[in-house]
Amino acid sequence: MVKFGDMSQPVVDPRRSSVEHGSSRPNLAHPNLFQKGLKINLRRASVIDQPGCQIPSMSVRGPEVDPYISTLPPISCKGPYTDPKVNKTYQYPQLVIESGNALIVDPTTLKLYEKGGKVECIYRSFKRPSASSENQNPDSTRPEYSERIKYLNLTEPNVIDSESEEFIKVECRREKEESVFYTDYFAFAPLKKDVEERCEKVDEKLKEKHWVNVVLVGLDSLSRLNFQRQMPSAYNFLQQMNVVEMFGYNKVGLNTYPNLLTLLINLTEVQVENRCATKEDPFFDKCPLIWNQYRDNGFRTVLVEDSTFYSYSSKKGFHQPPTDYYLRPFLDEAELSIGHYNFNWNYNQCLGPRLSLSVILDYAHKFIHTFHNKKIFGFFWSVGVTHDHLNLATQGDEAVLNFLQRLRQDKLLNHTILIVLSDHGMRSGEFHDTNQGYLEDRLPLLTFVFPQWFEVRYPNAVENIRNNAQRLTTPFDLHHTLIDLVNLTTIEDDELKIRTRNIDATGQSLFMPVSPYRDCKQANIPQEYCTCHNSVQARSANSDANVTWEK
């Protein structure tokens, strides 16, 4: 019997404990900026020019930006790569490839590895552990591995038993060698009997004539302009898809946590603390998360994050899996074992031989493809390639472009609304200290791609959202927009006319007209994050110097 390493033993990541996210409470990062007195020039045209809010137009490239643009060494996930922290050299030629619901050993790579001796590979499934007590946090516990170990056929496809083998770990070694030379992880999107039965019961009850899938793809720390700057191929492809780009989408909190709380729960950080994820019960299970509404209306739900949105808080996450498909156990296990990076920063850019962003986008495509004719809500969030450096995002351009091309080529957007977004712009570095960097931090990416039939059937709703592209908008609005997409009768033309009479300026669906007189106070944007020149007055913790605007 070939002996392999114990798959259930913990793998320690020395970087994990050293990463400090800091508090998400308002605390402006660069007090020197305010001591100098920040001036924004409004003599040039405004990208948002409404009575309630004017936001200055900024350049994608130019003298204000170019000094901070540089080309970083390419990320090489396949190696060879030397990790400076452990002085170990990695090389990841991909031996095992996923194809549909099967694993295939690449014959060319196998020959390369067999130069050192005959190769044998096994695989084993694992899953998120069940909570044994109310206080246990399964998200911080090692997954449960199946007792059954299977050998990979090196010459034929290995069909995976879908539902019982959602997450797979592969290990390979050579005969007469104890050490494992190749480890990899794979996640599948099987049909789950209990989920399908639940959805069918809801569908029979609702008998909806029209519905649309909703997929959100998040790229952390990416401003609208830096998306154009660093991912021009993906941006240009989106433009060909008749995208709606929100020019006045303004963050409402310092970092990821408060901005995603608003988007996902429609509550502020303080409200969440008081209502549903308290100090006594710091799990999010009792919070009214947006995917719960989709689940209750017959949608299959999925949550995929390579860094959890609550990482910036003291919260524990989820006691029970929050969605029908939940990839945190898979991504945590893969990152701890085969996560690596080319740059000595906070986040891994690679999972074995693949870009971490590609792993997430590949799974997103797989999920949409598997359920293309069924109701789905997907939330996919990537941090590794966009978070740590202004210029690193360009190395994710090809991955995002490939994802968009595959969606269109496979006609997977015919019944899906695709939302590509971010939480904020770059929050650190020299560029952030500039006038433009200050504003870009507060103006993250938000785009919508609608199926053609959707625009025809709901013309007023789509016309409103296109007009709102030139209005001041927030994550509160995006939350209400997602609620509308649960039940499409709410955006029928006649229904919109009735609802428009009772608009709440604090947070409203983008399918309804946003007032041109809306300002940051009405939109519930704190002053320190407001980008409207006629209402900005930001102060640092140590200085009373104001951010002023030249006219």
N, C-alpha and C positions, 0 to 999 in steps of 0.2 A: 504494500500500500504506500502510495506516495504521501509524504508528510508535508503539509502546508502550514503556514503560520496560523495562529488562532485568530479567526476573523472577529471575535467578540472582544478582544483585548483593546483597551483604549490606546489611541494614538495621540500623543501630546503635541500640540502646536505651540512652540515657544513664543510665537508672536501674539497669540490670543490675549494673554493677560496684560500685555503692554500697550494695547490700543486704547487710547482714551478718547471717548467721543465728547465728553463734556456735557454740561447741562444745556437743555433746550430753552431755558428761560432767556428773555431778551438780554443780551450782553454784547454790544457791538464789538467786533473783533479787532478793530484798528483805531484805538483812541487817538493816535497821532494824526489820523485823517481829519478828525474834528478839531484838534488843537490848531491845525494849520488853517482850518476853515475851508470846507469843500464848496466849490462853485461850479454850477452846471450852466452851460451856455444854451439859452433858449432862442438865440437870434436865428438859428437854423430851423428848418421845418420840424414839426412834431409828428411822431408816428401815431399818437393819439391826440386829437385836437377837438375836444368837446368842451362845452361850457363848464362841466364839473371837473374835468381832468385833462391836463395836457402833459404828455410824456414826450421828451425830445427824441428826435430821430437820431440814430447812431449808426456808424459804419461797421460793416462786417470786417473790412480791412481798411487801413489808412494809417496816418501818422500817430493817431492816439492808441492804436492797437498793435501795429507791426513790431515795435520794440519788444513785445512780450510773446511773439510768435516764434517758435523754434521747432525743429524736427528732432524728435526723440528716436533713439535706436529702436528698430522694430521688435515687437514682442515675438519671441520664438518659443512657443509652447512645446514644440517637439524636441528642442534642445539642439546641441548640448548647451546646458546652462549651469553655471556654478552659483549655488546659493551662498552668499557671503556670510550669512549668520551661522551656518553649520558647516561651511567649507566642504560641501558635497556637490558633486557634479551629476546632473540629471540628463537623461536622454530618453525621449518618449516617442519613438516611432510607433505609430498606432497599429497594434497587432490584431485587436478584435474590433470589428465594425458592426454597427447596428443596421439592420435592413428590415424595415417593417416590424414584424413581431418576432424577428429571429436575430441571433448573433452569428456572425461569420468571421472566421479566421482569415486574415489577408494572406494569400499564398506567397506573395513577394516578400512581405515583412517576415513571414515565418521562416523562409530560407535564410534571411539575414540572422535571425536569432538562432537557428539550428546549426550555425557554424560553431557554436560552443557546445553542442550536444543535443540529443533528442528532446523536444519540448512537449510538456504535458500541461494542460490547463483545466481548472475546475471553476465552477460558478456556484453561487449560493445566494438565496434571496434574503432580504431583511426588511423590517418594517418598524414604524414608530411604536415604542412600548406603550402599553396601556397604563393609565395612571392608577397607582395602587392606593393613593390617599388623596384627599381634597387639596392638600398642600404641595403634593409632588408636582414638579414641573417636567413633564415628559420631553419637552423640547431641549432640556439640558441633560438628558439621560441618553446613554448609548443605545442604539437601536437593538431590537431583538433579531437574531439571525436564526434561520431555519436549521434544523438538525440535519436535514438532507443535503448532501453535497453531490453535485453532478459533474461529470467530466464533459468537457467540450469536445465535440467532433471537430477535428482539425481540417477536414476536407469537405464536409457537408454543412448546410445551414442548421443551426440549433434553434428550433422553434420554442419560444418561451410560453409557459403556461400562464397566460395573461393575468388573471385576477389574483392568483396566489404568488405571482412573481413580479410584482410591480417594480421593485427596486432590486438590482442585481450587482453583486460584486464578483469580479473575475480575478483570479490569480494564476500566474504561470511560472513554472520553474523547469529546469533541465534535470534529466535523470541523473542520479548520483550526486545531486546538489541539494542542500537543505534550504538555501535561501531562495525567496521568491524574487524574480527579476522583473516581473511585469504585473501591475495592478491597475484595474480600471473599474469604472462604475457606469451603470446604465439605468435609465428610468423609462418605464413604459406607461402608456395611457390606456389601460384595459377597460372594457365595459364592466361595471360593477353591478351585480344583480340587484342589491338593495337600492342603489341609486336609480337604476332604470325603473324599478317597480314604483318608487316614490314619484318620479317624474311622470310616468304614465298615468298614475292616479290623479295627479294635479291637472294634467292635460285633459283628461276625460271630464274633470269637473269644470275647468275654465272654458274649454272649447273655443280657444282663441283662433281667429281667422288670420291674424297677422302678428308676427313677432320677429325680432332681429337679435342676432348674437352680438355680444359686447365684449371686446378684447382691449385691455389697456396694457401698453408696453411702456414701462418707465425707465428712463436713463438718468440716474442720480446726478445732481450737481451740474446740470447742463442748461445754460440759458438759451433762449430762442436764437440769439445771434451766434452763440458758440456752436450750436447745432449746424447752422449754415456754414460756419467757418471751418469746423473740424470734420464734419460729415457731409461734404458737398454732394457726393454721389447719391447718398440716401435722401438728402434734402431735395435734389433735383428730381429724383424718381417720384417722391411724394407730390411734387408740383404737377407731374404728369397725371397723377391720380385725382386731380381736382380737389386737392386738400383745402380744408379751412384752417387757416393759421391765426391763432388768437394773439394779436399784437399787444394787448393791454392786460395779459394774464399776470397778476401781481401776487407774490407770496404773502402769507399772513403770519408767518413765524420765522424764527431764526434758522432752524435746520430741518432735517427730514421729518422728525417726529411730529411737531405741531402741524406742519403742512399736510402730512398724510393722515393725521387724525381728522383734520377738517374734511378732507376728501372722502375718507372711508366711513366716518362716523357722524360728520356734521356737528362736531362738538369741539370746543377749545380744550387746551391741555388742562386748565383748571376745572372745566366742566366734567371732563372724563375722570379726573381725580375724585370729584365729589359724587358722581353718579354711578359709574359702572366698573371702574378699575381702581378701587380705593386702596389705601395703604393696608387695610385689613385683608382685602381680597384682590391682590394685584394682577389678576388674570383678566384678559379681555373677553372672556366667554359671554359675559352679561351685557356687553356693549352692542348697540344696534348697528353692527357693521353692514355695509351696503350689500355684500354678497348674500346676507341672510334673506333680504327681500327677493333676490333672484332665485335663491333655493326654494323659497316658499311658493314661487310662481312657476315651478317646473323646470328650472335651469340647472344644469350640471355646473358646479363651481370649482375653480382651481386657483390656488395661491402659490406663486413661485417667487422666492426672493433669495438672492445670494448674500444679502445682509438684511436682517429683519428691520421693519420700520420702527420698532420699539427699542432698537439697540441704543438709542440716545436717551432712554428713560430708565427708571428703576423697575419697570414692569417685567413680569415673568413670561408673558406671551400667552399661550393658550393651553388650558387644561385638557380640553378635547380638541381633536382636529377641527380647525375653523371652516374648512371647505371639503368638498367631496374628494378632491385631489390636492394633496398638500406635500410639497417637495422639500420641506425643511429637513426631515431626517436624511433624505438622499444627499442634499447639497452639503449639509454639515459633515456627514461621513466622508464624502468625496474630498471636501476641502481639507479636512484634517489628515487624510491619508496621501492624497496626490496633488493638493493645492500648492502652487508655487508662483513665483513672480519674477519679472525681469528687473523690477525697480524696487528698491528697499523702502516701500511705502506701506500704508495701512492694509491694503486689500490685495488679495491674490488676483492676478489677471488670468491665470491658467488653472484648469483642472486636468492634470495629466497632459495629454497631447492636444487638448482643445482650449480655445479661448473661453473663459467663463461666460462671457456674453453669448458666445455661440451655443453653449450648452443650454442656456435659458431660451434662446430664440428657436433652437432646433426642437426643444420640447414644446414651445408654443405652437410651432407649425404642426407638430405631431398631434397635439391636442385638438387644434382646429380641424385638421384633416380627419381625425378619427370620428369627430362628432359634427361634421360639416352640415348634416341634415337634421341635427338635433339642437335643442336650446342650450347655449353655454354662456357663462360669464367667466372671463379670465383676467387675472391681475398678475402681471409678470414684471418684476423689478430687478434691474441690474445696477450694481455699484462699481464692480472691479475695474472697468475700463474708462470710466468717466469721472470718478470722484476725486482722485488724488492730485491731478495736475491739469492745468488749462489745456495743454497740447496733447494729452494722452488719448483723448476721445477720438482723434483721427484714426487710431488703430482699430476702432470698432466700426468704421465706415463701411468696409466691405461686408462685415457680418450683418449689419442692419440692411444694407442694400440687397444682399442675397435673400434675406428673410422676406423683404417686401416683394422681390421678384418672384419668389416661389409662391407666395400667397396669390399673386395675380395670375401667374402661369397656371396654377392648379385651380383657379376660379374659386378660391376660398373666401373672397371678399364679396361674393354675390349676395350673401345673407349675413354679413358681419360688418359692424361698425368698428373700425380700428381707431384707437386713440393713442397717439404717441405723445408722451409728456415727460415733465421733470418736476422736481420739488422746489428747486431754487437754482441759481447759477453758482459759479465758483466762489467759495467763501474764504479762500486763503490765497496767499501768494502776492507777488508784486502787482499783478494786474488788478487784483481786488482793491488795491489802494488808490487806484486811479478814479477819475470822475466816471468814466464809462464802466469800469469794473464794479463800482459801487452800485450803479443802476442795473447792470446785467445780473448781479446777484439776486436782485429783487424781481426780475422778469424772466421766469423759467419758460421752458418750451411747453406748448400745448397745441396739438393739431388734431383734426378730425378727418377721417375718410369715410364717406357714406356710399352705400350701394346705389346704383342709378335708380332702381325702382323705389328706393326710400325717398329720394329727392322728388320723384314724380308723385308719389302718394301723399307726402307731407310737405307740400311746397311752402306753406307759410312758416312752418317750424324751421325748415332749412334756410329760408330767406332771413328769418330772425337771427339764426346763429351766424350767418355770413355778415349781417349788419353788426352783430355784437363783436365781431372780430376787431372792430375799431372802437370798442368801449372798454371801460375799466371792469375787469372780471377777476374772480378769485376761486380757490378750491371749494369754497362754500357753494358757488354756482355750479361747479362741475358735479358736486354731490347731488344737487337737485336735478341736474340734467340726467344723471344715471338713474335716478328714481323714475323719471319720465319714461325711460327706455324699458322699464320692467313691464309696463302696460301701455301699449302704443295708442290706446284710445285717448289718452291724456293729451296727445299732440295732434289730434284731428283738428281741422281748421275751425270748426264750430266751438269745440272745447277750448281752444286757445283764446278765442275771442272772449269767452266768459272769464277765463283765468286771468287775462291781462288786466281786468278791472281791479284785481286784488293782489298786486305784486308786492312782495316784501323785498325791499332793497338790500337787506342784509345778506340774503342768499336766495337766488332764484334760478330757475331752469334757464339755460341758454337758448332753449327753444322759444322763449318769450322775449320780447324786446327789453333790453337794458336801457334805462334812462340815460340820455346824454348828459344829464345834470348830476349824475351819480358821482360822489366824491369818496375819498378813502374812509371817512367816518361812516357814511351810509353803507359802504361795502364791508364794514367791520375789519378794515386793514389798520393795524396799529401804526401810529405816526412814524415810528422808526423804520418801517418797511414801505412806506408810501412813496410812490414814484411820481405822483402828480405834483407839478411845480407849484400849484397854487395852494397846496395844503401840507407840503413837506416841512417838518421841523424836527430833525433828528438830533439827539443828544447822546453823548457817551456817558459812561458811568462816572468818569472822572473830570468831565469838562462840560461847561455850559455853552460851548461854541456851537453855533447852529450851522446846519447845511443850508446855504443860501442859493438862490437861483437868479442868474442874470437874465434880463429881458431886453 
